[in-house]
Amino acid sequence: MTGPCQPSRRVVRQAWTGSGFAGGERAVPEETAVAITCNGSTHAVMMATPADCEDFAIGFCLSEGIVATAGEIREIEVVETAAGLDLRLWLADDRAAAYAARRRAIAGPTGCGLCGIESLDEAMRPATRVDSDARFTPDQIIAAMATLPPAQRLNTVTRAVHGAGFWEPGADLVAIREDVGRHNALDKLAGALARQGTAVSRGLLLLTSRVSVEMVQKAARLGVPALVAVSAPTSLAIAMAEQAGLTLVAVARGSEFEVFTRPDRVLQGARDHVA
């Protein structure tokens, strides 16, 4: 796959084998500038993988509070330019008016979730409160995380991208999205779930990355009751998850994991059905 709108491309490389160099190729993920433009005004520019662009646009707008539902976006146009991709959105009239009042432009590199935030208060805005009585067994958490690696098609090829997935008892892995940026992968997943009309109050959000505070904020806004990640959380992420009432499970590898907040949602000793 080649070209700026493909998720990966093959490049020439020299591999050291221990006894000498061997020529050949390797697949690497594309990384390009992607602008989110709302009603003609650029809101954000990020480095991202140019795939699932409409999901990204919708998910970003939802996680940033630009819209409350995907239905408040009237139209999305993906425009390829010499510098990257411009995701142009047109908002419904009432939402457009609200957006105009808070219009601002931000720019940030891959993985930077708070670039351009205008105040400390905005950076530390309270997380959305999660309201769900869902419960999960340890076996379900372990089984859910086991579904991620084989579903990460781009990572299988490149070994260089993050994944975010949604798993639900009885439905298994409902959706997964990948990107060079962990925030982008989560936004893409949020957009995909919104477009599908998937209710998320009974399932698990799965991440292949570490858990920072902005990932918790995005998860809480999405409305999932529990977040499960392969790496550890930061102290601020734990505090934010506690504030949101979100169950935070991390260092989930193989048959082991650690629960940092709301352990009451993990049913110790139970092995099958979730209420």
C-alpha positions in Angstrom: 0.0 0.0 0.0 1.4 3.4 -1.0 0.3 7.0 -1.1 -0.6 9.5 1.5 -4.2 8.1 2.0 -3.1 4.6 2.7 -2.4 3.4 6.3 1.0 1.9 5.5 3.7 1.7 2.9 6.8 -0.4 2.2 10.2 1.2 2.6 13.7 0.0 1.8 15.8 -0.9 4.9 19.1 -2.7 5.8 18.7 -5.3 8.5 21.6 -6.3 10.7 21.5 -10.1 11.2 24.5 -10.6 13.5 26.8 -11.5 10.7 26.2 -8.7 8.3 23.5 -6.5 6.7 20.7 -7.9 4.6 18.7 -5.7 2.2 15.0 -5.7 1.9 11.8 -3.9 2.8 9.6 -3.3 5.8 6.0 -2.0 6.1 5.7 1.2 8.1 2.6 3.1 9.1 1.8 6.4 7.3 1.9 9.5 9.5 0.4 12.6 8.0 -1.0 16.0 9.1 -4.7 15.8 9.6 -6.8 19.0 10.2 -10.2 19.0 11.8 -12.1 22.0 10.2 -15.5 22.9 11.6 -17.7 25.2 9.5 -14.7 26.6 7.7 -12.5 27.2 10.8 -9.5 24.9 11.6 -10.0 23.6 15.1 -7.0 21.2 15.4 -4.1 19.8 13.4 -2.7 16.5 14.5 -0.3 13.9 13.1 -2.3 10.7 12.5 -2.7 7.6 10.3 -4.8 8.5 7.3 -7.4 5.7 7.7 -11.0 5.7 9.1 -11.0 9.5 8.7 -14.7 10.0 9.1 -14.6 8.0 12.3 -11.8 10.2 13.5 -13.6 13.4 12.7 -16.8 12.3 14.5 -15.0 10.8 17.5 -12.7 13.9 18.0 -15.7 16.2 17.9 -17.5 14.0 20.4 -14.6 13.7 22.8 -13.9 17.5 22.6 -17.5 18.4 23.2 -17.9 20.1 19.9 -21.0 18.0 19.4 -23.1 15.9 21.8 -24.1 13.4 19.2 -23.0 12.3 15.8 -26.3 13.5 14.4 -25.3 17.1 15.1 -22.7 16.8 12.2 -24.5 17.6 8.9 -21.7 16.7 6.5 -18.1 15.4 6.5 -15.8 15.9 3.5 -12.3 14.4 3.4 -10.0 16.6 1.3 -6.5 15.5 0.4 -4.1 18.4 0.1 -0.3 18.6 -0.6 0.3 19.1 3.1 -2.0 16.3 4.4 -5.7 15.7 4.9 -8.4 18.2 5.8 -11.5 16.7 7.5 -14.1 19.3 6.9 -17.2 19.2 9.0 -20.4 21.2 8.8 -22.4 21.4 12.0 -26.2 21.6 12.6 -27.3 25.2 13.0 -27.7 25.3 16.8 -24.5 23.5 17.3 -22.7 25.7 14.8 -23.8 28.7 16.9 -22.4 27.2 20.1 -19.2 26.3 18.4 -18.7 29.8 17.0 -18.9 31.1 20.5 -16.0 28.9 21.7 -14.0 28.8 18.5 -10.3 28.3 19.0 -7.4 26.7 17.0 -5.0 24.2 18.5 -2.1 22.3 17.0 -0.2 19.4 18.4 2.0 16.4 17.5 1.1 12.8 17.7 0.3 11.6 21.2 -0.1 15.1 22.7 -3.6 15.3 24.1 -3.5 18.7 25.7 -1.7 20.9 23.2 -3.4 24.2 22.7 -5.5 24.1 25.9 -5.9 27.7 26.9 -6.0 27.3 30.7 -5.2 25.0 33.5 -8.8 24.8 34.4 -9.7 23.6 30.9 -6.9 21.0 31.0 -8.2 19.7 34.3 -11.9 19.8 33.5 -13.9 17.3 35.5 -14.5 14.0 33.8 -18.1 13.0 32.7 -19.7 10.9 35.4 -20.1 7.2 34.3 -23.5 5.7 35.2 -23.6 1.9 34.7 -24.2 -1.1 36.9 -22.3 -3.4 34.6 -20.2 -6.1 36.2 -17.4 -8.2 34.6 -15.6 -11.4 35.6 -11.9 -11.8 35.5 -12.2 -14.3 32.8 -14.2 -11.8 30.7 -11.5 -9.2 31.1 -8.7 -11.6 30.1 -10.7 -12.9 27.2 -11.5 -9.4 26.0 -7.8 -8.3 25.9 -6.9 -11.5 24.1 -9.1 -10.4 21.2 -7.1 -7.3 20.5 -3.8 -8.6 19.0 -5.3 -10.7 16.2 -7.7 -7.9 15.3 -4.9 -5.3 14.9 -4.3 -5.8 11.2 -2.2 -2.7 10.7 -0.1 -3.4 13.8 0.5 -7.0 12.6 2.0 -5.5 9.4 3.9 -2.6 10.9 4.4 -3.3 14.7 4.1 0.4 15.2 0.6 1.5 15.9 -1.8 1.7 18.9 -5.2 0.1 19.1 -8.5 0.9 20.8 -11.3 -1.6 20.9 -14.8 -2.1 22.4 -15.7 -5.5 23.8 -19.1 -6.6 25.0 -20.2 -9.8 26.7 -22.0 -12.0 24.2 -20.9 -9.9 21.3 -17.1 -10.2 21.7 -15.0 -7.5 20.0 -17.5 -5.1 18.5 -15.1 -2.6 16.9 -11.4 -1.7 16.8 -9.5 1.2 15.4 -5.7 1.8 15.0 -3.5 4.8 14.7 0.1 6.0 15.3 -1.4 8.1 18.1 -3.2 6.5 21.0 -5.5 9.4 21.4 -6.4 9.2 17.7 -7.1 5.5 17.9 -9.6 6.1 20.8 -11.2 9.0 18.9 -11.6 6.8 15.8 -13.2 4.1 17.9 -15.6 6.6 19.5 -16.6 7.8 16.0 -17.1 4.2 14.8 -19.3 3.3 17.7 -21.3 6.5 17.3 -21.9 5.8 13.6 -22.9 2.2 14.4 -25.3 3.4 17.1 -23.6 1.1 19.6 -24.6 1.4 23.2 -21.5 1.2 25.3 -22.8 1.1 28.9 -22.4 -2.7 29.2 -18.9 -3.2 27.7 -15.2 -2.8 28.1 -12.9 -0.2 26.4 -9.6 -1.9 25.5 -6.4 0.0 25.0 -2.9 -1.1 23.9 -1.3 2.0 25.4 -0.6 3.5 28.8 -3.4 5.3 30.5 -3.0 9.1 30.9 -5.5 11.5 32.2 -6.9 12.6 28.8 -7.5 8.9 27.9 -9.7 8.6 31.0 -11.5 11.9 30.1 -12.2 10.5 26.6 -13.3 7.2 28.0 -15.7 8.8 30.5 -17.2 11.0 27.9 -17.7 8.0 25.7 -19.7 6.4 28.6 -18.0 3.1 29.0 -18.1 1.6 32.6 -14.6 0.1 32.5 -11.3 0.8 30.7 -8.7 -2.0 30.3 -5.2 -1.2 29.2 -2.0 -3.2 28.6 0.2 -0.6 30.3 0.1 1.2 33.6 -1.9 4.4 34.4 -0.5 7.7 35.7 -1.4 9.0 39.1 -3.6 11.7 37.6 -5.4 9.2 35.4 -6.3 7.1 38.5 -7.6 10.2 40.3 -9.7 11.2 37.3 -11.1 7.7 36.9 -12.1 7.7 40.6 -13.8 11.0 40.1 -15.7 9.7 37.0 -16.8 6.5 38.6 -14.9 4.6 35.9 -13.4 1.2 36.6 -9.7 1.4 35.6 -8.0 -1.9 34.9 -4.4 -1.8 33.7 -1.2 -3.8 33.3 -3.5 -6.4 31.7 -1.2 -9.0 30.2 -1.9 -12.6 29.8 -3.9 -13.9 32.7 -3.1 -11.1 35.0 -4.3 -7.5 35.5 -4.5 -4.8 38.2 -7.6 -2.9 39.2 -7.1 0.7 40.3 -10.6 2.2 40.7 -14.1 0.9 41.2 -13.1 -2.8 41.9 -16.8 -3.5 42.7 -17.4 -4.0 38.9 -15.0 -6.9 38.8 -16.7 -10.0 40.2 -14.0 -12.0 42.1 -14.5 -15.7 41.7 -17.2 -15.4 39.1 -16.5 -17.1 35.8 -19.4 -16.6 33.5 -22.4 -14.4 33.1 -22.2 -10.6 33.7 -25.3 -8.9 35.2 
